[in-house]
Amino acid sequence: MKERGPLIGNGNSSAPSIFDPDCIYLQSIKPLIMRPALSTLCYPLGDQAIVIQLGDEISESILRYITSICNFLEEYSFEGFTEYVPAFTTVTIFYDPLVTDYETVVPLMEEMLEAIHEDDGAVEPTTIDIPVLYGGVQGPDLSIVAAHSGISEEEVISLHTSSEYLVYMIGFAPGFPYLGGLDERIATPRKESPRLQISAGSVGIGGGQTGIYPIETPGGWQIIGQTPLNLFNVHSTQPALLKAGNRLRFFAITEAEFDDLKNREDGY
Amino acid sequence: MGIKVIKGGMLTTVQDFGRIGYRKDGIIVSGAMDRFALEIGNLLLGNASGEAALECTMIGPKLLFTTDHLIAITGGNLSPMIDGRPVKMWSPLAIEKGAVLSFGAPVKGCRSYLSIFGGFDLPKVLGSNSTYLKAGFGGYKGRALKNEDELSFNVTYKHKGDVFNWSADLKLYAGFGDDNLIRVMKGPEWHLFNEESKAAMFESRFVITKEADRMGYRLEGFPLATTEPMEMLSSAVSFGTVQVTPNGKPILLMADHQTTGGYPRALQVILTDLSKLAQMTSGQEIRFQPVTLEEARAALQQRVKRLKQFKQTLTFKNSSYEQWTI
């Protein structure tokens, strides 16, 4: 049974709004089927986007709602819709202001939220396995992470490969995943001055996060290894390998396996 | 047959209306900084309004035409010349095989658009011809033009010697306002700024610093601060989003901005004023003027109306468009 939650942030509700009342254009939308504590709001991002915000914390439950919204939009777009961008607690929906407007889109979003359910965004049961060559030239900072964590390099690899990670969002660079699930024991601060060049496929740790650089870019994370997989392929209709909601695991490979896989990837 | 690049200029890239539909994959939109100028250039030539053109920045390129063709130059005035003689902007322009198009000193604005009748013969990547400089794809080999590059055109132009003694009415083009006012809506995190900062955003001036490129303009001015120190979760940003970094300095995000950002979004420039902003450069002052969503819409509609009138005039002037094609 779907339970209807209270209307939040409409001015009459006693529920605290996370937004200032003088932003008059903020609108509450019915937080149907949501956890009672999950405030659901929408607000404009300028004159060509609407943001739907679900709560204000990183959680798997919110991710599932976000994913549900994305799945819904993939299937049923609306007149004037151009694209959507999911993030930790928001889905930003861009529209063509010459075709539609904010006031027209809000009720459509309300309808959408009535139609979706947390379970629609259930994370895919399959887990993507990411092969990584740890240490050496590919992972020059493995020793730094080991020293900072007070454990051996082998133990860092073991901890990094034993967790299951969840892709919360893609951003920063094409196909770059923001992952949740890093073992706290190997959390290591970013480098004081970022490297100017990090190779595509590099796997890094930055504070309490871990991630993979899909393209060559400057960056400040501690690089512990590299995957031979292409996380980003511009010639594919689905250019990014990962998307929000995916689960993944890292597993260690040898140099020979790395070379072999890399040749195969580049052969495409 | 097309053009041969003699000098690439400061930053000359192929741009259209941008790469739409891939922001969810972290792929930026890119596209012309001044889309309105691009659109007018294309309309002057009877092209599709979003046909890719060359965006020339501050110091324009020097290009040898290896075929007779028809072009239009719009946007910022970077003193365009053909074989050393100044030529008209905002008008179709016949150029002969062997002629050299070059640019001189920037007179007004900083981004000029060179549209080509029928467009450039370039492969689209993920639906767009825009150059994604950082990822190295799209446009011409994923990079800015440099000496010796050669680009070919999609069609041939067979009406050598045509003279066009008219040009687009400049009032049409909002890019060159005589003021420094940029209209903004309050951003999603505007309410988190303290009272002095909120007031300063609309009452004080901000200067565009030297760090100003296609990704964004860093601004200098009254130091902006939130009421309480805040950790924000990354969320989508857009062309025209004003983010404020922890040191209190705003960054105005431009066409090559990243898809998401983790700094509070204080303001959002309205769509209509992005062209004006695209023609502003380091050292110039900006004042932000708050408008409502309603006013933003009215501004856009006014521009669309003018553009419609312009298109009607064009139909009248160029009833012979079909004749231009092969």
Interface residues (C-beta under 8 A of the other chain):
Chain A: F19 D20 D22 C23 Y25 Y43 P44 L45 G46 D47 Q48 A49 V51 D56 I58 C70 T82 E83 Y84 V85 P86 A87 F88 T89 T90 T92 F94 P97 L98 D101 Y102 M169 I170 G171 F172 A173 P174 G175 F176 Y178 P214 I215 T217 F232 V234 Q238 P239 A240 K243 A244
Chain B: I20 G21 Y22 R23 K24 D25 G26 I27 V125 L126 K134 A135 G136 F137 M185 K186 G187 P188 W190 H191 L192 L233 S234 S235 A236 V237 S238 G240 T241 Q258 T259 T260 R265 Q268 V269 I270 L271 T292 L293 A296 R297 L300 V304
